[in-house]
């Protein structure tokens, strides 16, 4: 799991680092300077493997283009298609297709109770719950923002997102029992 996490962060580091003759050293330095390995270990302990796996899996899709109605990495994702795909791939949970339906189908939580793997919702189209992303921790979330852009990480404290925040939700990931 640690190797998988490091590989993901290597891609992120590569996108932000200057070219170097020794990329492995640059990546190691980047990860060490930012304490990313330690943060991932702490997150795994705090929220469990499913949430950690969800976050790590979502990070592997950084840079996938936005596509309205998109539900896969080959053609692109819209916001709810991205969230739905991540939960289905990682924890086997199939969420509704639309952001507003995802909000309705999940447990409301307070913003201060957010944990990695929770959903964050925003009003980006003059409609409550019109945009959704996956909370990563430290006020960061990953999402597929809009046409012409790609899956990326943003900070919820940025004025744009702060003004548009409409709620936080937690997805029940325990297997359903008692159904025949």
HUDAQUI-V508446 format. One record per helix or strand of 3 or more residues. SS is the DSSP state (2 for helix, 1 for strand). FROM is the first residue (numbers start at 1). TO is the last residue. If there is no record, write none. Layout:
SS | FROM | TO
SS | FROM | TO
This chain:
2 | 2 | 16
2 | 23 | 34
2 | 36 | 59
2 | 79 | 91
2 | 99 | 104
1 | 107 | 109
2 | 111 | 113
1 | 119 | 122
1 | 131 | 137
1 | 140 | 144
1 | 150 | 155
2 | 159 | 164
1 | 165 | 170
